Amino acid sequence: MKVSRNSLLSELNNKVCEIRFLRRNPKPNAPATRRMLCCNNLNLLNSINGKTVLNFKSSSGGPRYNTANENTIITWDIFMQSWRTINCDNVDLINSWSEEQFWGTFNESFAPMSADEKIAFMNS
């Protein structure tokens, strides 16, 4: 389902989201879109599991530009375990989980993935 920047930001602040979006900088031999598990829910990210399992690290500062004017969102990429900027011009919200739902899904479906499986997921 296509979502606006504001809708996605609201969802990210409360849940973990699976999204697909157009890459800001297309890569040779890579799909034009990228799929991501991401979150801005600081309760989840700052939890013991967030810091140990997801390797969450607080941001050292804000962006050097106005993300709203650029129609982007900065969010924690769960697989890459770092902050990423996503383009909100064309973004699909595929799924979202509350904190309680996420850990069960993560442990069952995402944690067992190999590095190659995670790359395939991101490129699908």
HELIX and SHEET records of a PDB file:
HELIX    1   1 ARG A    5  ASN A   14  1                                  10    
HELIX    2   2 LEU A   42  LEU A   45  1                                   4    
HELIX    3   3 ILE A   48  THR A   52  1                                   5    
HELIX    4   4 THR A   67  GLU A   70  1                                   4    
HELIX    5   5 GLU A   99  THR A  105  1                                   7    
HELIX    6   6 PHE A  106  PHE A  110  3                                   5    
HELIX    7   7 ALA A  115  MET A  122  1                                   8    
SHEET    1   A 5 SER A  82  ASN A  87  0                                        
SHEET    2   A 5 THR A  72  ASP A  77 -1                                        
SHEET    3   A 5 THR A  33  CYS A  39 -1                                        
SHEET    4   A 5 VAL A  16  LEU A  22 -1                                        
SHEET    5   A 5 VAL A  91  TRP A  97 -1                                        
END                                                                             
